[in-house]
Amino acid sequence: MKKNILMFAAAAALCLAVSCQSEQKNQESQPVDALQTIAQRTSVRKYVQGKAVEQEKVDKILRAAMAAPSGMDRRPWEFVVVNDRALLDSLAASLSNAKMLATAPMAIVVAADTTKSEYWYLDCSAAAQNILLSAKALGLGAVWTAAYPYQDRMEIVKKYLQLPEQISPLCVIPVGYPDGSFTPKDKWDEARVHYNKWK
């Protein structure tokens, strides 16, 4: 009898442990609320040095980028992942608006084949926004630093990344784990909303 009780208790404990693990796994796999991610996104310009972004997260970010809308489904975008330390430092030194690349473990350059679409910069802007939001959802920080429409910045990016003639960079997005806390701005302004006609 005592042996049966011990076996029953052991079985119950095992079931409880499995149940807890399953519940924890389900909680971890719950999708992050999209509206909350949008509201909490901030421009992160300081990153934990020496902490690389996992390849799994990089892949998720790039998939999110390519899920963006595209006019006539032309998808002119191209993405260059930069994780070479010397290259990041060179870009940081040459781009006045992207000095934070010196502490970022990586960056994603959003570019486009301009022969595929005359409004490539619109499609790539949607992809860039998806990069920023997915980075936030994955616990990372990122910031949009513009290349386009500044010819000098575009030429610097093209030179360092050896981009072909028809490939134009829209922006350089440093990505990494935030070093510190960053408070999102509340940008809601009811006065900017109009219904049916301008009032």
Order of alpha helices (4+ residues) and beta strands (2+ residues): alpha-alpha-alpha-beta-alpha-beta-alpha-beta-beta-alpha-beta
